[in-house]
């Protein structure tokens, strides 16, 4: 599945990474300040070479999670790149610690790992990494992850020809506080100001019954009422059946996603999501609304 796709309602048009964003990134990647947290000297050397090939020279290093966190508290970094397992903690622990600190919450984060078990990767997806790469990785995928991190740090504002971005009302539904915080942060930088949050489908339903929204963004996996059941309710029982509905999910089973699409989701994006893809989806959905 592409990182972000519109469903059959919009002819299943796939969102590609815009060329103009590549051009923008090539001009500004060299401004990024990067903290590389990698206990393997060989892997650190490989990543460093890729960073330098991208024009990035501001690179510092840490071997442990505690050392990395201490570095981040003392000095500003735009991007952290790390392995999954460190000697004192996992990447999950480190990302959650960063996302819980108001001074560090905006740092972009790329995980590079050979870990393939879903139960290990799911928490890191929910915690708000900007990219997740396998080990070994392709140079093109690494560069794309840098571009997405740059967009996360400085997303372009939404362009809506017939709507005032600041007046949009958006509902974010996700049982992960980290995920809600990340989505809200990105949309705020795109110009959206009015948000309501729900920590699950059950909490979202009374909110949807009492307040109108221009856009609803929901996760799929939620412990009470999941994203598909919430979509069914919105499309069949709510008083705003045509509201644009964007699902941001880590679900990779195409059969499940097809069923969700048939329920009436307007667009589906992966976690971690491409910021440019989310932006394009929102612009297109609201243009059609």
Rosetta blueprint (number, residue, H / E / L):
1 X L
2 X L
3 X L
4 X E
5 X E
6 X E
7 X L
8 X H
9 X H
10 X H
11 X L
12 X L
13 X L
14 X E
15 X L
16 X L
17 X L
18 X L
19 X H
20 X H
21 X H
22 X H
23 X H
24 X H
25 X H
26 X H
27 X H
28 X H
29 X H
30 X H
31 X H
32 X L
33 X E
34 X E
35 X E
36 X E
37 X E
38 X L
39 X L
40 X L
41 X H
42 X H
43 X H
44 X H
45 X H
46 X H
47 X H
48 X H
49 X H
50 X H
51 X H
52 X H
53 X H
54 X L
55 X L
56 X L
57 X L
58 X E
59 X E
60 X E
61 X E
62 X E
63 X L
64 X L
65 X H
66 X H
67 X H
68 X H
69 X H
70 X H
71 X H
72 X H
73 X H
74 X H
75 X L
76 X L
77 X L
78 X L
79 X E
80 X E
81 X E
82 X E
83 X L
84 X L
85 X E
86 X L
87 X L
88 X L
89 X L
90 X E
91 X H
92 X H
93 X H
94 X H
95 X H
96 X H
97 X H
98 X H
99 X H
100 X L
101 X L
102 X L
103 X L
104 X L
105 X L
106 X L
107 X L
108 X E
109 X E
110 X E
111 X E
112 X E
113 X E
114 X L
115 X L
116 X L
117 X L
118 X H
119 X H
120 X H
121 X H
122 X H
123 X H
124 X H
125 X H
126 X H
127 X H
128 X L
129 X L
130 X L
131 X E
132 X E
133 X E
134 X E
135 X L
136 X L
137 X L
138 X L
139 X H
140 X H
141 X H
142 X H
143 X H
144 X H
145 X H
146 X H
147 X H
148 X H
149 X H
150 X H
151 X H
152 X H
153 X H
154 X L
155 X L
156 X L
157 X L
158 X L
159 X L
160 X L
161 X L
162 X L
163 X L
164 X L
165 X H
166 X H
167 X H
168 X L
169 X E
170 X E
171 X E
172 X E
173 X E
174 X L
175 X L
176 X L
177 X H
178 X H
179 X H
180 X H
181 X H
182 X H
183 X H
184 X H
185 X H
186 X H
187 X H
188 X H
189 X H
190 X L
191 X L
192 X L
193 X L
194 X E
195 X E
196 X E
197 X E
198 X E
199 X L
200 X L
201 X H
202 X H
203 X H
204 X H
205 X H
206 X H
207 X H
208 X H
209 X H
210 X H
211 X L
212 X L
213 X L
214 X L
215 X E
216 X E
217 X E
218 X E
219 X L
220 X L
221 X L
222 X L
223 X L
224 X L
225 X L
226 X L
227 X H
228 X H
229 X H
230 X H
231 X H
232 X H
233 X H
234 X H
235 X H
236 X H
237 X L
238 X L
239 X L
240 X L
241 X L
242 X L
243 X L
244 X E
245 X E
246 X E
247 X E
248 X E
249 X E
250 X L
251 X L
252 X L
253 X L
254 X H
255 X H
256 X H
257 X H
258 X H
259 X H
260 X H
261 X H
262 X H
263 X H
264 X L
265 X L
266 X L
267 X E
268 X E
269 X E
270 X E
271 X L
272 X L
273 X L
274 X L
275 X H
276 X H
277 X H
278 X H
279 X H
280 X H
281 X H
282 X H
283 X H
284 X H
285 X H
286 X H
287 X H
288 X H
289 X L
